[in-house]
Amino acid sequence: QVQLVESGGGLAQAGGSLKLSCTASGSIASFNVMGWYRQAPGKQRESVAIFTTGGNTIYADSVKGRFTFSRDNAKNTVYLQMSSLKPEDTAVYFCKAVAFSPYPREYWGQGTQVTISS
């Protein structure tokens, strides 16, 4: 069973930056898709940045140009660099990993709270 552990959340001011990390208990190279999602109070969980093994990263329109996904296979860690933060970025941020082989499966982290003050 793979475990994903997020870290790096916290309180920041609008206009500031935070960098989230998600470390997997196994090799992230085995995953076909890895991504960051967020869920604000009273809202549905939404995708923020999704990376596929094809090398493409898909960003939500609301974060394009402000957030950057990256990965370090040697550390089994993916990151989300968040800049120019806005109060509406306040949410719990989750890491997700998806593998298709030998059977479809997905894993979620426990989430990390990000709070942006105005």
C-alpha positions, 0 to 999 in steps of 0.5 A: 500500500502506497502512502502519500504524505503532504507537507508545507502548508500553512498561513501566508499573506496574499501575494506571498508564496508557499511550496507544498511537498508530497512524498510517496512511500514508494517510487513515484516513477511507477505512477502514470499520473500525479497531481495536486487537488484542493478543497475549500470549505463548502466546495467540491474538490478540484484539480490544481495541477496534474502531471502525466508521464507523457510530460504534460502538466495541466493547470487549473485556469485559476492557478496558471502562471502562479503555481508550478508543479515539479517532481524529484524522482530520486526523492519520490517527491512532487512539489507545488510551488505557489506564488502570488497567492490569493485568499481564494487559494485557501483550501486543503491541498491533497496529493493524488497518484494514479497507476494503471498497471497491473490494475487501475488504482489511486492513492490520496494523501491526507491533505495539508491546510493552506490559508491565505490572509488578505 
